[in-house]
Amino acid sequence: MKVAALLLPLLLVFGFVARHDGFGLVEPAVGSGDESHYLLTVSSLLYDRDLQLQDDYRRVRAGGAQAGLSYRGNELDHHTILVNVRTGEQALWQRVYDWQVHQPCTQPCVPFKKLTEKFAPGPDVIEVPAHPPAWPLLLAALVAPLRPGPESLERVAANAIALLAYLALVATALAAIRLGFSAPEALGIALLAGLASPWLAYTRSYFAEIPIGLALALALWAMVSRRPLLAGLAVVAAAALKPPFGLTGVVWAMDLWLQGRRQEALKLLAVVVAGGAGIASVNLWLAHTPIIAGTAGFIPGAPGLGGVGVMLFGDAHGLLNFAPWALLSLWVASRPGPDWVRFISLGAAPYLILVAASNAPDGGFCYGPRYWIPLIPWLALLAMQARGARKLLLGLALASALVGIPGALRYRHLFNAPAIAALRR
């Protein structure tokens, strides 16, 4: 509790950032990319009490605020899976319509060029989220007690996201103390992650990265506390938000088995398998497919190390451009160390390999290194472990803050922009 109290100023910082564009006061609002579609799903859950989105997109086009106040009247491409409830057929919306070719039409038609005769709008065809529904479900559950109206949903949701970002750093600090770091070091780890990285910008984002970071921080705390059931539940939570993180639990269970901790391994694996089966069952019920993983699913990219280079050094999305102190994290992760270092290295590996092997390792249209954001708390723990390089860490952290703080204040304007753009007027 003492750590949580000492970190309370971070919550105030997150609230300040959410309400400023530069240093001008603004209302919290969705940015671009997937954010408006997540908010639209939250709106459907709160006001329609369902996950059928076809009517919500029509309402946005007619001037509704379901996707955010700035998107009223917008002809959005649909981030959905089309399902024929009569035949059971399903397909991603992007494979049925060409989102780049608008075609005027009268509702209930969809104002984009159709690529197939199947899935014509009608009572037999519904649209459900193409992104994992766990994040909109969580956000809707957090804001529902406050009964926000459509006009205030963005602001209330922003407060909930800021709270989750704060809780993730509290969990990271508590994990740090459990790992043997001192209380000042644990606070330094939380501040490093929260103020000297793009984590600060994502506290005002409606992407799912912040809650995944919270789940992973809790999972690591449970692992080092030798609580495999809790670790499994946290991993399942992360997997519900982004499916590749289910593999984190699998590799952790394998590691525990090889370390001779077989009872813990079996408990962890049992929870992860049961949770994965539960997620797949919900997806089958909702969308007639066991995996819901975005508007394109997993598309392999070109072989080689190109994806790794983009993730680390890419001009607009490279981790080391936005948080150069993470170089120390990678160095620590590559060397022998205590069990928790291995847990982080092994736990992150499947996810990072899949991202690097995809055709979009940069995270798509977003601010900075989006795919790294859930791992920022873990990276901060690793960086603080480089005890012989604390002065270097401090210098790199200050350089990161010089990018991260202006970047967070200008978040809406910096999608796909280089890190240095945050310092330009």
Salt bridges, closest charged atoms under 4 A:
ASP21 OD2 - HIS413 NE2 2.77
GLU27 OE1 - ARG155 NE 3.70
ASP34 OD1 - HIS79 ND1 3.39
ASP34 OD1 - HIS131 NE2 3.69
ASP48 OD2 - ARG59 NH1 2.63
ASP55 OD1 - ARG58 NH1 2.80
ASP56 OD1 - ARG59 NH1 3.36
GLU75 OE2 - ARG61 NE 3.64
GLU75 OE1 - HIS102 ND1 2.83
ASP77 OD1 - HIS37 NE2 3.91
ASP77 OD2 - HIS79 NE2 3.27
GLU89 OE2 - LYS118 NZ 3.12
ASP124 OD2 - ARG86 NE 3.27
GLU127 OE1 - HIS78 ND1 2.77
GLU151 OE1 - ARG72 NH1 3.85
GLU185 OE2 - ARG387 NH1 3.04
GLU185 OE2 - ARG390 NH2 3.03
GLU209 OE2 - LYS242 NZ 3.34
GLU209 OE2 - ARG370 NH1 3.34
ASP255 OD1 - ARG342 NE 2.92
GLU264 OE2 - ARG226 NH2 2.70
GLU264 OE1 - ARG261 NH2 2.88
ASP339 OD1 - ARG342 NH1 3.09
